[in-house]
Amino acid sequence: MRNRLRWRAVCITRKAFCLINLLVFACAFTIKAEETSSNILCRPELAPSRRSELADKLRAITGWRDLGFDQNGALRPGRAQSSGGSPTARDLLGAAVTGKNVLILEDASNRSDVVFCRVNPGRWTKDAAQRPPAYVILIDFADFSRITGDRAALAAFNVGWGLLHEIDHVVHDSVDPQRIGEAGECEDLINRMRRECGLAERVEYYFTLVPGTTASAFMTRLVRLAFEQRTPEQNKKKKRYWLVWDASLVGGFSEDNKIAAVR
């Protein structure tokens, strides 16, 4: 799995100091990773308001009413019985909490090299052979605040869904598609969770320019991402919903092929 995730990370342009930063703060979690029974940990710099936002979204998706972060920044599902939510999401999050990898959550808001969310391999600076594999999940909370669109699509795409997407890359070693028009194996699993929650499903992995939008370095670049949902009253027909945002603010826009990827 590390080889595939490393290949994904190499495909993303980043400066050398980013890797150095990963090594330093991965080491900072040595004690906490050993003191907690959860393998999902927040960096100390992740503000309480951000932690609450993440926990609120994950509670709604999983149905775990007591889910939250403890005083050490460890994510805990809680002991209360689940109420609604997605069984598939509970399985994924439970596997991550008790799994063999350490996942470190970092606030990457307003970073130009992060589009919504991204996962990078980490590396321990001391006693690496005795420690579990570590991964850093970068979350750009600001990007999620810049989205507008249909209510049904907004419910199916938020910071909770973004985090689960990155967790699935680590837990199941899933990959994103290389061609447009596909959701990919990772989003196929996330879409199953959305169905279990009664939400619209993501149509494809790549977002595209809004029709009529001109690609220019001096103009707003509006892009859109499609979601679909089938309801009984629509006689098996799917209704399409859209999310729209300015790619010049969120990032991820490609001048080469006029499409971009979003976690």
N, C-alpha and C positions, 0 to 999 in steps of 0.2 A: 504493500500500500504506500509506503514512504516514497517509492520510486515514482508512482503516478502522481502523488501530491507534489513531489518536488518538481516534476515536469510542469504541473500547472503553475507553480510559483515562478519557475524560470520564464514562463511565457508572459509574465507580467513584468513590465519594465519598472525597476525600482533602483534607487541609489544604494551604494554600499553601506551607508550608515544605517539604513533600515535593518539590515541583517545584524549589524552590531548591536542595535537596540534590542532585537529579539533575544540575542544571547544574554544580554545583561539582565533584562527583566525576567527571563525564564529562570535564571538563577535566583532571583529575589523571591521566587515562590517555593524554594526548596522546603522550608519549614512548614508552610501552610499545607502544601500537598501531602506531607507526611502526617499532619495533625488532624486532617479531616477525612471523612469517609466518602466524600464526593470528589469526583475528578473534574468537575466544572467549577472554575474559580474566577473571580473578578480581580483585576488589578486594583490596588488600593485607590488609584486615581479615578476609578469609575464611580461617579457621583451617586449618592443615594437615590436621587430622582431618576437617574438612568436605570438603576437596578430595579426600582419600583415599576418603571415602564416595561422593562423586559419581563418581570415576574407577572404583571397584569396580563400581558399578551399570552404568555405561556400557560397561565392558568385557564384562560378562555379556550385555548387550543386543546390542552390535555385533559381538562376537567378536574385536575388536581387542585382542590380548593385551598390547600395549605401550602402550596408551592411558594418558595421564596428563597432569598439569600440570607444566610446566617451572619453573625457578627464577624466571621472570618472571610466573608465574601464567597462562601461555598453555596452552590445551588442545591437545595434540598426539596424533594417532591412533597414531603410532609407525610403524615400518617392517616389523614382523613381519606375516606373512600371517595373514589372519583365520582363526579356527577356530570354526565354528558361528556362532550369532548371527543377526541379521536383516540381510539385504542392504539392505532399505528404510531401516533405521536408519543403516546406514553411508552410504548415499546422502545422507540428510538431514544428518547430522552433517558429512560431508565438504563439502557445499554451504555449510554455515554457517561452517566453518573457513576456507574459501577464498573466500567470497562477498563481496558488496559492502558488507555491514553489519558494524559492530562490536557485539558482544554482551558486555555486562559483567555478571558474576555477582556478586550481593550476598547476604550472609547476612541474612535478614529474620526470623530465629527469634523467636517470641513476639510478633510484631507483629499487632495486632488487625485491621489493614486488609489483611493478606495471608492468603489461605486456600490453604495448600500452596505454590502458585507464582503469579506474575503477571509480565507483561511490560509495561513502560512505555516510551514514546518518550523518548530523551535528546536533549540539544542541546549542541553545543560552545559554549563561551563565547568562544573565540578562533578566528579564521580558519575559521569554519564552512563557508564556501563551498568551501574546499579540502579539507575532511575528509569521510569517508564517513558515512552515516547511522549513528546510535548508538542502541542499545536497552539497557535495564537489565532483567535478569531477576532478580526478587526471589524468594528461596527460603526458605521457613519450614521448616527442618529439624525443629524441635520438633513441628510438626503431624504429620509422618510418623511420629514416635515414639509418637503418641497413638492410632494406628489398631490395631484388633484385628479378628480375623475368620478366615475360612477360609484355609488355607495357599496354595491355588491363587490366591485373589484377592490375597493379600499379595504374591505373586511378580509379579503383573501391575500393581502400583501402588506405586511407591516414588519416591524423589527422582530417580532416573534417568529414569523415565517422565514425571514431572512436568516435568523440564527439556526433554525432547524435545518435549513438547506445546507449550511456550512457544516453542521454537526454530521449530517448524513455523508458528506464527502469523507469525513474522518472514520466514522463507524463502519460504513459499508464500502468505502473506497470507490464511491460512485464518481462518474465523470459527466461533464456537461457536453452537449452536442457540438459538433464542428460545422454543422450546416444549418441554415435557416429553415424555418418551418417545422422544427422539432422541439419538444419540451426537454427531452433528455431523460436518462434513467433516474437522475436525482429528483428532478421535478415530477416525474411519474409517481414517485413515492410521496412527495409533498402533496400532489394532487389527490392521492388516495386519502390523505388526512383531511384535505379540504372537503371531499365528498362526505366523509364521516361527520364533518361539522356542518354539513348542509350548505357549503359555500361554493362559489364559482371556481372553476379550475383554470389554471394558466394554460394558454394555448401553445405558446412557444417560448423558448429561452431568450431569443434575441428581440430587442425592441428596435423600432424603425422610426424614421422621420414621419411626422404628421403630414399627410398629403397637402401639398401647396406650400410647405415650409422650405425656404431656401437655405442651403448650407453655406454659411458665410462666417468669417471670423469676427464680424462686427454686428451680428444679429443674434437674437434669441433662437436657439435650436430646440424646437418643441418635438419631443419624441413620444411614442405611445406603446403600450403593452396591452395585449388582448387577453381577456378572460371569458369563459363561456359557462353557461349553466343550463341544464335541461330541467324543466318543471313539468309535472303531470298535465297541467292545464294547457301547456303549449303543444300537446300532442306529439311528443318526442322531438320537437324542434328545439334547438339550442338558441338561447339569447346571448348576444355578445355584449360585453361590458369593456370599458377602456379606462386605463390609467394614463395620465399625461403629465410630463414634467419638462423642465428646461435642462437639456443635457449640457449646456454651457455652465450651469451651476453644479449639477450632480456629477458630471464627468462620464467617461466611458465611450465617448463618441469617436468613431473611426472615420477619418477623412478618406481612407483608401477605398472602403466599400460601403460607406454611408450606413452601416449598421453597427450595433454595439451589443455587448453582453451585459446582463445584469443578474446579480445573484438573486 
